Amino acid sequence: MYAPSGSGTESFEEDWAGVAECISHNSANTICFHWHLKMDTADGPYDSDQRKHLVCHEGGHAFGLRHIGAGGCVAPGSWSVKNWDSHDNFHINSYY
């Protein structure tokens, strides 16, 4: 889940912008076969750059990225970043 920076909450019911949810996974719960990405556009307005960041962030989770990294869109805290960084690209390339 991605809550806007400075929101002070990580509650799914309120004040969230997006969530990546695994719907179907293997028996060891290590590989997800089916993801749902949800974007809360009702609480906007989110401008075009913020929407791009949000899709990059939640989409990164669907590719297996975590909230680590130096400066890509999956690292929390910056609505201005709209791309994966070299750290994220390395992990995506090693997974697939």
Secondary structure, 3 states (H helix, E strand, C coil): CECCCCCCCCCCCCCCCEEEEEEEECCCCCCEEEEEEEECCCCCCCCHHHHHHHHHHHHHHHCCCCCCCCCCCCCCCCCCCCCCCHHHHHHHHHHC
